[in-house]
């Protein structure tokens, strides 16, 4: 539902992912399959691309990916991960490379026109330069690295039209957990638009943000999704999501980046945030932009939902 007064804040434009912009599924049938033995180490296969990427297929872990300078991504992104887990897959800016061969000789080069097959993964190199990998027969997931588009497909299922896709958002090494203490398990962070947000999810829980909500005219200052429970907005005197369990610096989540929780994620978008979680296979969440505040999914919101106790 769209709720209601617009406040546009002037600021620097930061390029951000575009909704539903996943690369189309690549067709690797025309590439020449190479013998896997020179590339295999243990139960994994490692290769280099002609343009300097270091890649691997790891069937026992259910992953494939590449490390290196990735074209058509935000500055600092240096890894792409193909995996079934939505929290694991996607783009990363990390100091912990997972697809680099760490022992023995350097990985061989997979040349233009060639493909490597291991388990249910196929990876190929083509002109462009272009590197592509697929998982499954028929193909269920894929990744493409090219000057025009680097990303993961298909789109994450179940999200509303126009809702940002976590595949397109970057995971960094920062946890955004504030302070130190036994109860300190959940990230707290700020985003554009003056919001402070937190993911308070274990077996269930809540995701939400405190601060000004565009196009909301009733004084509501908190947007949330409860797991299980409703998604909505409310007016509170004591915000649930803007105070960490322990004192410390609350950091800003850069536009184009995401923070993951258990079956949940928040994405920093231009002017706001988009968060969702999946419970019993059904996604629910919210989006805050300068154009408005929207929520989706969850059970029906009571007329006067009380603020949950801390």
LOMAR-172092 format. One record per residue (C-alpha): residue in one letter; x, y, z; residue number from 1. Coordinates in steps of 0.2 Angstrom, whole numbers, plus 5000, padded with zeros to 4 digits. Layout:
residues N
{A,{X,Y,Z},NUM} ...
***
This chain:
residues 310
{X,{5000,5000,5000},1} {X,{5006,5018,4997},2} {X,{5005,5029,5011},3} {X,{5006,5049,5011},4} {X,{5021,5072,5009},5} {X,{5036,5071,4999},6} {X,{5053,5078,5005},7} {X,{5066,5078,4992},8} {X,{5084,5080,4999},9} {X,{5097,5087,4988},10} {X,{5113,5077,4987},11} {X,{5125,5068,4976},12} {X,{5118,5055,4964},13} {X,{5126,5038,4967},14} {X,{5123,5025,4953},15} {X,{5112,5011,4960},16} {X,{5106,4994,4953},17} {X,{5091,4994,4942},18} {X,{5076,4983,4946},19} {X,{5074,4968,4935},20} {X,{5090,4971,4926},21} {X,{5097,4953,4928},22} {X,{5107,4947,4913},23} {X,{5098,4935,4901},24} {X,{5102,4916,4903},25} {X,{5118,4912,4893},26} {X,{5118,4899,4880},27} {X,{5134,4889,4882},28} {X,{5130,4875,4870},29} {X,{5141,4882,4856},30} {X,{5158,4882,4866},31} {X,{5171,4869,4865},32} {X,{5172,4858,4881},33} {X,{5189,4856,4887},34} {X,{5196,4841,4897},35} {X,{5194,4845,4916},36} {X,{5210,4837,4923},37} {X,{5222,4852,4921},38} {X,{5209,4863,4930},39} {X,{5203,4851,4944},40} {X,{5211,4852,4962},41} {X,{5202,4840,4974},42} {X,{5183,4841,4971},43} {X,{5185,4859,4964},44} {X,{5190,4867,4947},45} {X,{5200,4883,4945},46} {X,{5203,4893,4930},47} {X,{5209,4911,4924},48} {X,{5201,4921,4911},49} {X,{5211,4930,4897},50} {X,{5206,4947,4905},51} {X,{5213,4942,4922},52} {X,{5199,4935,4932},53} {X,{5202,4921,4944},54} {X,{5187,4909,4945},55} {X,{5182,4892,4952},56} {X,{5168,4879,4952},57} {X,{5164,4871,4969},58} {X,{5150,4858,4967},59} {X,{5152,4851,4984},60} {X,{5148,4869,4991},61} {X,{5135,4873,4978},62} {X,{5144,4888,4972},63} {X,{5154,4895,4957},64} {X,{5161,4912,4955},65} {X,{5175,4924,4950},66} {X,{5187,4936,4959},67} {X,{5195,4951,4951},68} {X,{5191,4968,4943},69} {X,{5172,4966,4938},70} {X,{5166,4977,4924},71} {X,{5149,4986,4925},72} {X,{5149,4986,4944},73} {X,{5151,4998,4958},74} {X,{5168,5004,4963},75} {X,{5177,4991,4974},76} {X,{5166,4976,4969},77} {X,{5179,4962,4966},78} {X,{5169,4945,4968},79} {X,{5153,4938,4960},80} {X,{5145,4922,4968},81} {X,{5133,4910,4960},82} {X,{5124,4900,4973},83} {X,{5106,4895,4977},84} {X,{5106,4904,4994},85} {X,{5100,4922,4991},86} {X,{5111,4928,5005},87} {X,{5126,4920,4998},88} {X,{5125,4924,4980},89} {X,{5128,4940,4971},90} {X,{5141,4954,4971},91} {X,{5154,4957,4984},92} {X,{5167,4969,4990},93} {X,{5178,4958,5000},94} {X,{5196,4955,5006},95} {X,{5192,4937,5007},96} {X,{5193,4930,4990},97} {X,{5185,4912,4989},98} {X,{5188,4908,4971},99} {X,{5207,4909,4970},100} {X,{5218,4894,4969},101} {X,{5228,4894,4985},102} {X,{5240,4879,4983},103} {X,{5251,4871,4969},104} {X,{5253,4879,4952},105} {X,{5242,4894,4946},106} {X,{5226,4889,4938},107} {X,{5226,4887,4919},108} {X,{5218,4899,4907},109} {X,{5201,4895,4900},110} {X,{5203,4903,4883},111} {X,{5190,4912,4872},112} {X,{5178,4899,4865},113} {X,{5181,4886,4878},114} {X,{5170,4879,4892},115} {X,{5174,4869,4908},116} {X,{5161,4857,4915},117} {X,{5161,4850,4933},118} {X,{5146,4843,4942},119} {X,{5131,4853,4938},120} {X,{5141,4869,4934},121} {X,{5147,4875,4917},122} {X,{5158,4890,4914},123} {X,{5164,4897,4897},124} {X,{5174,4912,4891},125} {X,{5169,4922,4875},126} {X,{5173,4938,4866},127} {X,{5169,4954,4874},128} {X,{5177,4949,4885},129} {X,{5163,4939,4893},130} {X,{5163,4925,4906},131} {X,{5147,4915,4910},132} {X,{5143,4901,4921},133} {X,{5127,4891,4923},134} {X,{5121,4879,4936},135} {X,{5109,4864,4933},136} {X,{5101,4855,4919},137} {X,{5090,4863,4913},138} {X,{5099,4879,4919},139} {X,{5092,4885,4935},140} {X,{5104,4899,4939},141} {X,{5118,4909,4930},142} {X,{5130,4923,4931},143} {X,{5137,4934,4917},144} {X,{5152,4945,4918},145} {X,{5154,4957,4903},146} {X,{5157,4976,4900},147} {X,{5139,4979,4897},148} {X,{5132,4969,4912},149} {X,{5139,4959,4927},150} {X,{5126,4950,4937},151} {X,{5116,4935,4943},152} {X,{5100,4927,4936},153} {X,{5086,4924,4937},154} {X,{5078,4937,4947},155} {X,{5074,4933,4965},156} {X,{5056,4926,4965},157} {X,{5041,4932,4975},158} {X,{5046,4951,4976},159} {X,{5034,4964,4970},160} {X,{5036,4972,4953},161} {X,{5049,4986,4954},162} {X,{5056,4980,4971},163} {X,{5075,4980,4971},164} {X,{5083,4963,4968},165} {X,{5096,4958,4981},166} {X,{5106,4949,4967},167} {X,{5111,4967,4961},168} {X,{5116,4974,4978},169} {X,{5134,4972,4985},170} {X,{5138,4963,5001},171} {X,{5154,4970,5010},172} {X,{5164,4963,5024},173} {X,{5157,4974,5037},174} {X,{5144,4967,5049},175} {X,{5136,4983,5055},176} {X,{5134,4975,5072},177} {X,{5136,4990,5084},178} {X,{5146,4989,5100},179} {X,{5151,4973,5109},180} {X,{5141,4961,5121},181} {X,{5132,4945,5123},182} {X,{5115,4951,5116},183} {X,{5123,4960,5101},184} {X,{5118,4949,5087},185} {X,{5109,4961,5075},186} {X,{5115,4974,5062},187} {X,{5110,4993,5065},188} {X,{5114,5005,5051},189} {X,{5108,5022,5043},190} {X,{5103,5025,5025},191} {X,{5098,5040,5014},192} {X,{5083,5050,5020},193} {X,{5088,5050,5038},194} {X,{5082,5033,5042},195} {X,{5090,5021,5055},196} {X,{5086,5003,5052},197} {X,{5089,4986,5060},198} {X,{5086,4967,5056},199} {X,{5081,4959,5072},200} {X,{5078,4941,5065},201} {X,{5082,4924,5072},202} {X,{5069,4911,5071},203} {X,{5056,4925,5069},204} {X,{5057,4943,5073},205} {X,{5056,4960,5065},206} {X,{5064,4972,5052},207} {X,{5061,4990,5052},208} {X,{5067,5008,5051},209} {X,{5064,5024,5062},210} {X,{5064,5041,5054},211} {X,{5055,5052,5042},212} {X,{5043,5042,5030},213} {X,{5040,5051,5014},214} {X,{5022,5053,5009},215} {X,{5016,5049,5026},216} {X,{5004,5062,5033},217} {X,{4999,5055,5050},218} {X,{5015,5057,5060},219} {X,{5020,5039,5058},220} {X,{5039,5038,5060},221} {X,{5042,5019,5059},222} {X,{5040,5006,5045},223} {X,{5042,4988,5049},224} {X,{5038,4970,5044},225} {X,{5035,4957,5058},226} {X,{5040,4938,5056},227} {X,{5027,4931,5057},228} {X,{5014,4946,5057},229} {X,{5010,4961,5047},230} {X,{5020,4974,5037},231} {X,{5015,4992,5040},232} {X,{5019,5009,5048},233} {X,{5016,5016,5065},234} {X,{5019,5031,5076},235} {X,{5031,5028,5090},236} {X,{5039,5039,5104},237} {X,{5053,5026,5107},238} {X,{5060,5019,5091},239} {X,{5063,5000,5091},240} {X,{5076,5000,5077},241} {X,{5087,5016,5080},242} {X,{5095,5010,5096},243} {X,{5108,4996,5096},244} {X,{5109,4984,5111},245} {X,{5126,4992,5116},246} {X,{5133,5009,5113},247} {X,{5144,5012,5098},248} {X,{5145,5020,5081},249} {X,{5131,5017,5069},250} {X,{5138,5016,5051},251} {X,{5130,5021,5035},252} {X,{5126,5007,5023},253} {X,{5132,5014,5006},254} {X,{5119,5015,4991},255} {X,{5120,5000,4981},256} {X,{5125,4989,4996},257} {X,{5115,4977,5006},258} {X,{5115,4969,5024},259} {X,{5109,4951,5026},260} {X,{5100,4943,5041},261} {X,{5093,4926,5043},262} {X,{5081,4924,5028},263} {X,{5081,4943,5026},264} {X,{5090,4957,5018},265} {X,{5090,4976,5018},266} {X,{5096,4986,5002},267} {X,{5102,5004,5003},268} {X,{5094,5013,4988},269} {X,{5095,5031,4982},270} {X,{5085,5041,4995},271} {X,{5080,5027,5006},272} {X,{5079,5008,5009},273} {X,{5071,4992,5004},274} {X,{5070,4977,5016},275} {X,{5061,4960,5015},276} {X,{5061,4943,5023},277} {X,{5054,4926,5019},278} {X,{5044,4916,5031},279} {X,{5036,4899,5025},280} {X,{5042,4903,5008},281} {X,{5032,4920,5007},282} {X,{5042,4936,5006},283} {X,{5036,4952,5015},284} {X,{5044,4969,5018},285} {X,{5044,4987,5014},286} {X,{5052,5001,5003},287} {X,{5055,5019,5007},288} {X,{5060,5031,4993},289} {X,{5058,5050,4991},290} {X,{5042,5046,4981},291} {X,{5033,5036,4995},292} {X,{5033,5022,5008},293} {X,{5026,5005,5003},294} {X,{5024,4989,5012},295} {X,{5019,4972,5005},296} {X,{5015,4954,5012},297} {X,{5012,4948,5029},298} {X,{4996,4946,5039},299} {X,{4982,4960,5039},300} {X,{4988,4975,5050},301} {X,{4977,4978,5065},302} {X,{4970,4996,5066},303} {X,{4981,5000,5080},304} {X,{4996,4989,5081},305} {X,{5005,4991,5097},306} {X,{5024,4994,5097},307} {X,{5032,4978,5103},308} {X,{5042,4978,5119},309} {X,{5061,4980,5118},310} 
***
